[in-house]
Amino acid sequence: MKLMDIYFHLKPDLEYVERWLNEEINAQERNLQKAASHLLKAGGKRIRPVFVLLAGQFGDYDIEKLGKIAVVLELIHMATLVHDDVIDNAKTRRGLPTVKAEWGSRMAMYTGDFIFARALLLLSEFPQVRIHQLLSEAIVAMCEGEIEQIRDFYNLDQGLRTYLRRIKRKTALLIELACTLGALVANVNDKDLKNIRRYGYFAGMAFQIVDDILDFTSTQEKLGKPVGNDLRQGNLTLPVLYALEHSPERDLLRKRIHRNMTEEEANEAISLVTSSGGIEYSHRMAEQYLEKCFSALRELPQNQASQSLEQIARFIAARDH
């Protein structure tokens, strides 16, 4: 089953969100317009808009309000991707050249800033202070997570707690926020809002852990970037941290991971990680978070939205790219 099949009933509303996204990235400056459009056309799962719309189905479903929140969050996500690609010096994303590769670092940074500003401008149309507070808090945490990641590049002594805090800030918070804001805008009652929020957080954690697994187990064709790309850039994810702690070859692995890794050393490090049991350990941890997703869902009204959220959680566990 494809991800889109799970929420096919949202197709008209997601197409509406996509048209809205196209309108929001319009820019008078030609190169800025090209760069922003290039990023949008690269596509993506649009999983954050999906979570917004599904959360809204537990309350007063208003596509104008929910669509606006969905566009805001997707724009913010897009802006972070552009900035990430500059920091990582990434050449491709989803199989296409990055904005950084196509137009250079300066243009990429300003493109990200432009998209981010468009998101804030659209958000200003909401009068509820709580919405602005939650989004601002999440952005602060996301920035802290990015800085922590840069600080810990090639840090062989970072622990599990550091990793979990980082993926919470980098990934889980925005998915949690999508669920929370969707529910808030739809006036969902407090009990259901709490469980929708819990679902979003745990789904976000599982999503990122699986993403980190796929960096080792998928293919360049499916990922749109080289296998082991995070490791090559010094971003040590859960499978690597497990291997550094538990692999019989951990001393050799520590010697292979450094800022000036050759291609041969990187490939050997990837092989050491995949044979260490770190992939299996990471799968178990992702499954623990997914079980917490299901626990939160059991507390929610059983409807088409809750069924879709359950299927998305199961898809996260089974996906291969």
DOTOR-242313 format. One line per 3 residues: number of its first residue (from 1); their letters; for each residue x negated, y, z of N, C-alpha, C. Coordinates in steps of 0.001 Angstrom, whole numbers. Layout:
// residues N
NUM	a	X:Y:Z:X:Y:Z:X:Y:Z | ...;
//
This chain:
// residues 321
1	mkl	-835:-1204:0:0:0:0:-868:1252:0 | -526:2206:-852:-1225:3484:-874:-648:4398:199 | -1477:5349:648:-1036:6263:1697:216:7018:1276;
4	mdi	257:7456:23:1400:8233:-456:2696:7437:-391 | 2598:6103:-522:3801:5270:-467:4472:5352:899 | 3678:5578:1930:4201:5606:3295:5136:6791:3505;
7	yfh	4764:7927:2946:5596:9124:3144:6164:9630:1819 | 6566:8671:964:7104:9035:-348:8331:9929:-216 | 9081:9754:868:10286:10571:1060:9956:12050:1245;
10	lkp	8684:12350:1534:8259:13745:1695:7742:14354:392 | 7742:13578:-683:7114:14014:-1935:7580:15399:-2390 | 8885:15696:-2441:9300:17036:-2883:8752:18147:-1984;
13	dle	8745:17906:-676:8259:18937:249:6740:19091:168 | 6027:17991:-54:4571:18075:-206:4196:18772:-1514 | 4987:18562:-2548:4753:19279:-3811:4988:20772:-3616;
16	yve	5970:21099:-2795:6236:22503:-2456:5033:23101:-1714 | 4492:22349:-772:3303:22792:-32:2125:22985:-987 | 1969:22073:-1938:858:22164:-2894:976:23425:-3757;
19	rwl	2184:23731:-4201:2387:24961:-4984:2067:26189:-4139 | 2455:26133:-2883:2192:27237:-1958:686:27423:-1755 | -25:26311:-1617:-1484:26376:-1481:-2108:27075:-2689;
22	nee	-1636:26739:-3870:-2143:27373:-5089:-1919:28877:-5077 | -766:29283:-4571:-463:30716:-4504:-1368:31422:-3498 | -1645:30767:-2390:-2411:31403:-1319:-3884:31603:-1663;
25	ina	-4403:30811:-2591:-5829:30964:-2912:-6050:31908:-4089 | -5005:32554:-4566:-5170:33542:-5633:-6075:34673:-5157 | -7029:35033:-5986:-7955:36119:-5654:-8151:37005:-6875;
28	qer	-8323:38293:-6635:-8541:39222:-7744:-9929:39038:-8350 | -10894:38686:-7533:-12260:38495:-8019:-12346:37146:-8739 | -12792:37141:-9980:-12716:35967:-10846:-13504:34776:-10308;
31	nlq	-14745:34986:-9876:-15559:33873:-9386:-15004:33285:-8092 | -14468:34143:-7245:-13850:33677:-6004:-12636:32816:-6323 | -11846:33251:-7287:-10681:32487:-7721:-11105:31116:-8263;
34	kaa	-12146:31102:-9080:-12627:29844:-9652:-13105:28884:-8565 | -13869:29411:-7617:-14426:28562:-6560:-13323:27985:-5678 | -12361:28822:-5296:-11261:28353:-4448:-10396:27337:-5191;
37	shl	-10133:27597:-6466:-9325:26670:-7267:-10044:25339:-7457 | -11349:25408:-7628:-12156:24192:-7783:-12006:23300:-6553 | -12053:23904:-5392:-11915:23145:-4144:-10531:22526:-4041;
40	lka	-9506:23297:-4366:-8137:22803:-4258:-7897:21651:-5232 | -8433:21775:-6440:-8220:20742:-7457:-8935:19445:-7119 | -9941:19528:-6248:-10628:18303:-5819:-9681:17393:-5050;
43	ggk	-8556:17969:-4627:-7520:17167:-3980:-7847:16817:-2547 | -7414:15633:-2144:-7560:15219:-758:-6288:14529:-321 | -6309:13984:869:-5157:13226:1349:-4009:14118:1790;
46	rir	-4298:15409:2062:-3290:16343:2582:-2619:15745:3823 | -3422:15078:4631:-2866:14372:5780:-2352:15337:6840 | -2951:16509:6956:-2495:17482:7958:-1103:18014:7630;
49	pvf	-836:18406:6375:544:18764:6034:1535:17628:6279 | 1116:16403:6011:2000:15259:6257:2362:15175:7735 | 1383:15322:8609:1652:15267:10048:2569:16411:10484;
52	vll	2372:17592:9930:3252:18726:10255:4698:18384:9903 | 4912:17897:8684:6271:17626:8214:6917:16472:8976 | 6145:15432:9255:6708:14302:10003:7057:14705:11432;
55	agq	6200:15495:12066:6503:15969:13424:7769:16810:13421 | 7957:17593:12367:9145:18436:12268:10433:17652:12155 | 10343:16394:11738:11547:15578:11580:12107:15082:12910;
58	fgd	11408:15366:13996:11945:15037:15319:12760:16199:15890 | 12890:17268:15123:13638:18439:15589:14410:19084:14464 | 14404:20421:14440:15136:21184:13421:14236:21354:12202;
61	ydi	14455:20535:11198:13568:20503:10030:13873:21672:9102 | 12940:22621:9059:13055:23803:8197:11798:23857:7336 | 11928:23528:6053:10756:23410:5192:10020:24734:5035;
64	ekl	10716:25854:5148:10032:27146:5028:9046:27339:6182 | 9508:27092:7396:8642:27256:8565:7570:26166:8619 | 7994:24928:8407:7047:23813:8477:6040:23877:7335;
67	gki	6517:24253:6148:5620:24382:5007:4558:25436:5250 | 4960:26514:5899:4011:27597:6185:2908:27111:7128 | 3300:26392:8178:2304:25835:9106:1406:24837:8381;
70	avv	2004:24009:7525:1233:23013:6779:184:23676:5895 | 567:24752:5227:-364:25474:4351:-1478:26111:5173 | -1129:26714:6297:-2135:27339:7171:-3194:26315:7586;
73	lel	-2751:25160:8054:-3698:24158:8553:-4539:23562:7426 | -3934:23371:6259:-4709:22821:5145:-5734:23831:4641 | -5375:25112:4639:-6336:26149:4255:-7521:26185:5222;
76	ihm	-7227:26084:6511:-8312:26076:7506:-9204:24855:7305 | -8582:23712:7062:-9354:22496:6789:-10230:22683:5554 | -9678:23247:4494:-10448:23489:3269:-11631:24417:3532;
79	atl	-11398:25462:4317:-12475:26409:4629:-13615:25716:5365 | -13271:24831:6297:-14323:24122:7041:-15111:23187:6126 | -14443:22603:5130:-15143:21719:4193:-16190:22485:3393;
82	vhd	-15825:23690:2936:-16773:24501:2164:-17992:24828:3018 | -17741:25243:4258:-18852:25587:5149:-19689:24353:5487 | -19022:23214:5704:-19745:21967:5990:-20705:21614:4859;
85	dvi	-20239:21785:3630:-21062:21412:2480:-22303:22299:2361 | -22189:23543:2817:-23361:24423:2831:-24349:23940:3892 | -23824:23669:5081:-24678:23207:6186:-25373:21892:5828;
88	dna	-24602:20984:5192:-25134:19653:4864:-25898:19626:3541 | -25882:20757:2830:-26491:20808:1489:-25918:19715:592 | -24596:19508:719:-23930:18430:-16:-23787:18776:-1494;
91	ktr	-24029:17786:-2331:-23937:17988:-3780:-22550:17647:-4325 | -21908:16655:-3720:-20589:16240:-4209:-19612:16086:-3054 | -18349:16226:-3383:-17255:15955:-2455:-16104:15396:-3279;
94	rgl	-15624:14217:-2863:-14564:13531:-3600:-14942:13325:-5066 | -16237:13079:-5278:-16705:12770:-6616:-16936:13960:-7522 | -16703:15167:-7031:-16900:16385:-7818:-17994:17242:-7189;
97	ptv	-18637:18119:-7978:-19628:19024:-7394:-18993:19895:-6313 | -19707:20131:-5233:-19201:21022:-4188:-19245:22467:-4678 | -18527:23332:-3976:-18582:24765:-4289:-20016:25250:-4142;
100	kae	-20704:24744:-3126:-22097:25127:-2891:-22973:24732:-4075 | -22788:23513:-4586:-23599:23035:-5704:-23296:23799:-6984 | -22043:24191:-7151:-21608:24840:-8395:-21903:26339:-8418;
103	wgs	-21742:27001:-7262:-21854:28465:-7224:-22927:28982:-6259 | -23526:28105:-5471:-24555:28539:-4540:-24023:28774:-3137 | -24942:28880:-2175:-24571:28980:-761:-23802:30253:-434;
106	rma	-24239:31379:-965:-23567:32641:-638:-22115:32624:-1088 | -21912:32203:-2330:-20553:32158:-2861:-19702:31165:-2071 | -20303:30050:-1690:-19568:29046:-921:-19142:29593:438;
109	myt	-20049:30293:1120:-19720:30843:2435:-18582:31859:2334 | -18649:32728:1331:-17592:33728:1180:-16277:33091:727 | -16370:32024:-49:-15151:31306:-439:-14478:30714:789;
112	gdf	-15273:30094:1657:-14720:29558:2901:-14109:30645:3758 | -14801:31779:3868:-14280:32903:4657:-12969:33421:4071 | -12915:33518:2739:-11709:33992:2054:-10523:33075:2335;
115	ifa	-10742:31769:2199:-9660:30807:2432:-9206:30863:3888 | -10165:30980:4790:-9845:31080:6213:-9018:32338:6496 | -9411:33454:5891:-8679:34710:6091:-7263:34616:5537;
118	ral	-7100:33931:4406:-5756:33745:3843:-4879:32942:4810 | -5484:31972:5474:-4736:31181:6453:-4265:32056:7609 | -5147:32902:8124:-4792:33767:9251:-3741:34798:8852;
121	lll	-3839:35292:7624:-2851:36256:7144:-1465:35621:7088 | -1400:34399:6616:-120:33693:6552:395:33379:7951 | -510:32998:8839:-121:32682:10214:471:33897:10922;
124	sef	38:35085:10547:505:36311:11212:2009:36513:11071 | 2643:35783:10162:4085:35904:9966:4882:35192:11056 | 4191:34401:11894:4872:33734:13012:4830:34632:14246;
127	pqv	5972:34901:14867:5986:35768:16045:5594:35055:17340 | 5638:33704:17350:5397:32968:18596:3917:33034:18998 | 3661:33632:20153:2289:33772:20643:1649:32404:20869;
130	rih	2437:31432:21322:1898:30105:21636:1254:29467:20409 | 1843:29659:19242:1286:29100:18008:-100:29681:17748 | -228:30993:17918:-1511:31660:17690:-2554:31210:18720;
133	qll	-2119:31036:19966:-3043:30591:21012:-3585:29196:20720 | -2685:28283:20383:-3099:26903:20128:-4064:26817:18950 | -3759:27556:17893:-4633:27519:16725:-5996:28133:17034;
136	sea	-5996:29244:17749:-7261:29905:18088:-8124:29018:18975 | -7492:28372:19952:-8234:27465:20832:-8853:26316:20036 | -8090:25800:19072:-8595:24691:18258:-9772:25131:17394;
139	iva	-9694:26330:16824:-10781:26827:15974:-12047:27044:16797 | -11885:27587:18008:-13040:27758:18905:-13703:26402:19162 | -12885:25405:19480:-13422:24071:19768:-14078:23460:18534;
142	mce	-13479:23670:17360:-14063:23151:16120:-15447:23750:15878 | -15573:25044:16101:-16877:25705:15923:-17901:25149:16904 | -17463:24937:18150:-18370:24355:19149:-18810:22955:18720;
145	gei	-17867:22195:18162:-18198:20857:17686:-19206:20873:16556 | -19053:21823:15641:-20000:21940:14530:-21399:22299:15035 | -21452:23246:15977:-22749:23650:16526:-23404:22486:17265;
148	eqi	-22598:21731:18017:-23131:20558:18715:-23703:19551:17723 | -22999:19375:16606:-23481:18420:15610:-24828:18859:15049 | -24944:20150:14725:-26211:20674:14205:-27322:20517:15247;
151	rdf	-26977:20817:16497:-27956:20701:17581:-28468:19269:17722 | -27570:18306:17498:-27922:16907:17741:-28372:16150:16498 | -28574:16853:15380:-29130:16176:14210:-30427:15463:14590;
154	ynl	-30507:14190:14266:-31694:13347:14506:-32002:13163:15991 | -31060:13504:16866:-31265:13292:18302:-30953:11836:18632 | -31981:11046:18842:-31818:9609:19048:-31343:9261:20449;
157	dqg	-31278:10226:21334:-30944:9951:22730:-29560:10450:23132 | -28756:10882:22174:-27395:11322:22508:-26540:10113:22852 | -25562:10305:23722:-24753:9192:24185:-23361:9162:23579;
160	lrt	-22597:8157:23993:-21236:7965:23494:-20352:9161:23826 | -20491:9689:25037:-19646:10817:25446:-19851:12020:24524 | -21098:12271:24151:-21401:13383:23241:-20723:13171:21895;
163	ylr	-20813:11951:21386:-20191:11624:20099:-18676:11819:20150 | -18032:11292:21186:-16574:11386:21287:-16117:12833:21423 | -16858:13619:22180:-16513:15043:22307:-16649:15749:20955;
166	rik	-17672:15364:20213:-17908:16006:18919:-16795:15683:17924 | -16385:14420:17828:-15352:14083:16844:-13983:14596:17290 | -13797:14724:18599:-12566:15356:19081:-12488:16783:18557;
169	rkt	-13578:17518:18688:-13581:18925:18289:-13582:19084:16775 | -14289:18212:16073:-14436:18358:14627:-13220:17868:13852 | -12552:16835:14343:-11503:16185:13555:-10182:16038:14296;
172	all	-10235:15436:15487:-8994:15065:16167:-8139:16271:16537 | -8777:17375:16931:-8008:18538:17372:-7126:19105:16273 | -7610:19111:15025:-6814:19686:13943:-5634:18782:13591;
175	iel	-5815:17474:13696:-4703:16553:13462:-3706:16634:14617 | -4217:16693:15840:-3344:16908:17002:-2566:18209:16846 | -3249:19243:16377:-2614:20547:16198:-1527:20488:15131;
178	act	-1765:19745:14053:-758:19603:13000:528:19003:13573 | 378:17966:14376:1549:17338:15008:2217:18292:15996 | 1407:18976:16787:1933:19872:17820:2673:21054:17218;
181	lga	2055:21723:16249:2687:22908:15662:3920:22535:14852 | 3872:21391:14177:5063:20930:13468:6229:20732:14416 | 5939:20132:15570:6983:19906:16573:7454:21213:17200;
184	lva	6521:22123:17479:6886:23415:18076:7797:24221:17169 | 7429:24308:15902:8213:25080:14936:9612:24484:14780 | 9716:23163:14947:11007:22481:14809:11783:22415:16122;
187	nvn	11268:23082:17161:11957:23126:18466:12187:21735:19059 | 11202:20868:18927:11289:19529:19511:11245:19647:21033 | 12006:18799:21734:12036:18874:23202:10671:18529:23795;
190	dkd	10456:18948:25033:9131:18855:25660:8606:17425:25751 | 9485:16477:26088:9055:15079:26231:8546:14532:24896 | 9316:14755:23845:8903:14258:22532:7674:15007:22021;
193	lkn	7611:16302:22309:6448:17099:21900:5166:16527:22503 | 5236:16160:23778:4063:15600:24456:3591:14323:23765 | 4523:13452:23398:4145:12185:22774:3707:12358:21325;
196	irr	4300:13318:20623:3842:13628:19263:2406:14143:19317 | 2143:14978:20298:792:15531:20458:-202:14426:20795 | 176:13525:21698:-693:12398:22052:-992:11548:20816;
199	ygy	44:11270:20051:-140:10494:18825:-1173:11167:17920 | -1032:12469:17707:-1934:13187:16815:-3379:13115:17265 | -3588:13280:18568:-4957:13225:19101:-5575:11848:18890;
202	fag	-4855:10801:19285:-5407:9449:19174:-5580:9042:17711 | -4647:9445:16851:-4782:9148:15416:-6006:9851:14841 | -6237:11085:15275:-7393:11840:14798:-8706:11204:15214;
205	maf	-8767:10723:16443:-9985:10053:16917:-10239:8778:16109 | -9179:7985:15927:-9324:6746:15160:-9720:7041:13718 | -9110:8067:13133:-9392:8444:11747:-10878:8741:11558;
208	qiv	-11464:9508:12479:-12870:9884:12330:-13805:8703:12572 | -13463:7850:13533:-14302:6670:13772:-14310:5773:12539 | -13130:5560:11946:-13061:4749:10724:-13841:5422:9600;
211	ddi	-13742:6745:9512:-14515:7500:8518:-16012:7231:8687 | -16455:7194:9930:-17872:6961:10216:-18283:5520:9907 | -17344:4601:10055:-17607:3210:9661:-17759:3116:8143;
214	ldf	-16838:3774:7424:-16837:3699:5961:-18094:4295:5351 | -18730:5191:6069:-19986:5770:5582:-21041:4683:5376 | -20850:3546:6054:-21778:2421:5908:-21199:1279:5076;
217	tst	-19885:1104:5091:-19297:-113:4512:-18619:97:3168 | -18336:1337:2788:-17670:1590:1512:-18705:1738:399 | -18283:2264:-737:-19188:2441:-1874:-19252:3910:-2263;
220	qek	-20288:4270:-3000:-20422:5658:-3443:-19247:6059:-4327 | -18753:5110:-5126:-17631:5408:-6016:-16377:5752:-5217 | -16131:5013:-4146:-14942:5262:-3333:-15108:6479:-2434;
223	lgk	-16311:6669:-1908:-16554:7774:-975:-16720:9107:-1683 | -17224:9065:-2913:-17542:10307:-3614:-18835:10931:-3124 | -19613:10155:-2366:-20915:10608:-1857:-21740:9362:-1557;
226	pvg	-23056:9497:-1386:-23895:8313:-1164:-23526:7566:122 | -23658:6250:93:-23470:5441:1301:-24535:5839:2321 | -24132:5936:3584:-25071:6328:4633:-25428:7799:4595;
229	ndl	-24562:8595:3997:-24868:10018:3812:-25070:10738:5144 | -24220:10421:6131:-24353:11076:7440:-25703:10764:8076 | -26092:9515:8030:-27371:9108:8616:-28531:9814:7921;
232	rqg	-28472:9905:6617:-29541:10567:5857:-29690:12028:6269 | -28556:12639:6677:-28580:14048:7061:-28828:14247:8557 | -29016:13143:9279:-29314:13249:10700:-28106:13262:11599;
235	nlt	-26914:13072:11013:-25692:13025:11815:-25496:11591:12295 | -25801:11341:13557:-25791:9987:14097:-24411:9659:14649 | -23716:8775:13959:-22338:8436:14298:-22291:7175:15160;
238	lpv	-21085:6743:15493:-20911:5655:16457:-21658:4370:16075 | -21589:3886:14832:-22339:2665:14510:-23840:2812:14760 | -24373:4002:14479:-25807:4246:14684:-26132:4272:16172;
241	lya	-25305:4969:16941:-25563:5077:18379:-25515:3712:19048 | -24582:2862:18595:-24524:1499:19130:-25816:751:18798 | -26248:859:17550:-27460:154:17125:-28684:634:17897;
244	leh	-28769:1933:18138:-29906:2488:18880:-29948:1985:20320 | -28789:1603:20829:-28702:1148:22217:-28806:-372:22335 | -28235:-1108:21361:-28059:-2548:21552:-28782:-3439:20544;
247	spe	-29213:-2899:19426:-29837:-3750:18408:-31184:-4297:18886 | -31472:-5574:18603:-32810:-6109:18893:-33899:-5346:18122 | -33499:-4696:17032:-34438:-3937:16199:-34375:-2438:16488;
250	rdl	-33901:-2078:17691:-33688:-653:17971:-34987:165:17925 | -36098:-427:18323:-37368:319:18273:-37755:634:16832 | -37565:-328:15947:-37846:-107:14525:-36893:945:13956;
253	lrk	-35622:867:14356:-34630:1833:13875:-35006:3248:14291 | -35470:3403:15516:-35869:4732:16000:-37021:5304:15159 | -37887:4430:14691:-39009:4892:13865:-38555:5300:12465;
256	rih	-37469:4689:12004:-37018:4947:10635:-36189:6229:10521 | -35553:6644:11618:-34684:7823:11563:-35474:9062:11962 | -35733:9914:11009:-36427:11179:11296:-36128:12164:10167;
259	rnm	-36498:13406:10358:-36124:14481:9432:-36706:14306:8031 | -37801:13606:7921:-38443:13441:6612:-38318:12004:6109 | -37184:11371:6401:-36945:9997:5969:-37104:9856:4459;
262	tee	-37814:8840:4043:-37855:8509:2618:-36595:7716:2265 | -36345:7544:981:-35197:6751:547:-35323:5317:1056 | -36522:4791:1033:-36758:3427:1512:-36458:3317:3007;
265	ean	-36897:4294:3778:-36638:4282:5224:-35146:4418:5504 | -34472:5269:4754:-33031:5454:4946:-32283:4160:4659 | -32635:3493:3581:-31971:2233:3233:-32232:1157:4282;
268	eai	-33449:1135:4822:-33758:158:5872:-32973:478:7141 | -32859:1762:7476:-32086:2169:8657:-30623:1780:8497 | -30075:1986:7309:-28682:1607:7045:-28500:108:7235;
271	slv	-29438:-668:6733:-29377:-2123:6877:-29459:-2539:8345 | -30316:-1889:9108:-30450:-2201:10536:-29165:-1883:11295 | -28516:-791:10930:-27261:-410:11589:-26166:-1424:11275;
274	tss	-26026:-1785:10002:-24934:-2684:9610:-25109:-4092:10173 | -26333:-4478:10488:-26570:-5822:11036:-26622:-5837:12563 | -26387:-4689:13185:-26564:-4572:14639:-25329:-4925:15452;
277	ggi	-24182:-5044:14788:-22920:-5190:15515:-22231:-3860:15736 | -22859:-2774:15292:-22287:-1443:15494:-21009:-1201:14722 | -20900:-1821:13546:-19677:-1678:12747:-18511:-2340:13479;
280	eys	-18742:-3547:13970:-17690:-4283:14675:-17286:-3561:15960 | -18267:-3041:16680:-17989:-2284:17906:-17147:-1056:17591 | -17487:-366:16521:-16759:848:16143:-15324:516:15752;
283	hrm	-15137:-606:15059:-13776:-1040:14719:-12958:-1277:15988 | -13568:-1904:16977:-12845:-2173:18228:-12448:-870:18912 | -13342:99:18896:-13012:1374:19527:-11895:2091:18769;
286	aeq	-11938:2048:17446:-10868:2654:16649:-9534:1984:16967 | -9552:670:17121:-8328:-67:17433:-7776:314:18807 | -8655:615:19757:-8198:1061:21078:-7445:2388:20975;
289	yle	-7969:3297:20161:-7276:4571:19963:-5954:4363:19228 | -5942:3453:18268:-4704:3200:17526:-3643:2582:18425 | -4052:1741:19357:-3083:1165:20289:-2447:2265:21134;
292	kcf	-3223:3289:21476:-2668:4433:22204:-1704:5226:21325 | -1974:5256:20020:-1021:5857:19070:319:5143:19149 | 262:3820:19080:1490:3032:19099:2231:3202:20422;
295	sal	1481:3318:21511:2092:3538:22818:2869:4852:22841 | 2278:5906:22266:2967:7202:22202:4203:7112:21323 | 4100:6382:20216:5230:6254:19289:6408:5539:19926;
298	rel	6120:4571:20798:7203:3825:21445:8058:4711:22342 | 7511:5861:22744:8250:6795:23592:9083:7787:22779 | 8950:7752:21460:9659:8696:20593:10923:8067:20022;
301	pqn	11889:8888:19600:13071:8356:18917:12651:7545:17694 | 13324:6435:17468:12982:5589:16327:13752:6060:15094 | 13025:6642:14158:13622:7156:12931:12621:6982:11789;
304	qas	12938:7556:10643:12046:7410:9488:10674:8020:9755 | 10659:9125:10502:9388:9787:10813:8512:8908:11699 | 9097:8298:12728:8296:7450:13622:7789:6212:12884;
307	qsl	8602:5686:11965:8156:4547:11161:6977:4939:10270 | 7066:6123:9679:5977:6602:8818:4704:6830:9625 | 4843:7399:10822:3674:7639:11671:3007:6325:12069;
310	eqi	3818:5308:12349:3252:3999:12681:2502:3418:11481 | 3098:3538:10290:2457:3002:9087:1165:3750:8764 | 1149:5058:9019:-74:5838:8793:-1180:5356:9724;
313	arf	-822:5106:10980:-1817:4605:11938:-2382:3264:11477 | -1515:2403:10973:-1986:1100:10480:-2839:1270:9217 | -2477:2247:8398:-3267:2532:7194:-4664:3009:7569;
316	iaa	-4740:3852:8601:-6043:4354:9063:-6970:3188:9394 | -6416:2184:10055:-7233:1036:10467:-7705:213:9273 | -6882:167:8219:-7164:-740:7102:-7816:-64:5903;
319	rdh	-7931:1262:5905:-8389:1954:4689:-9844:1624:4365 | -10173:1765:3071:-11533:1448:2624:-12234:2645:1993 | -11632:3830:2078:-12292:5049:1607:-11578:6265:2166;
//
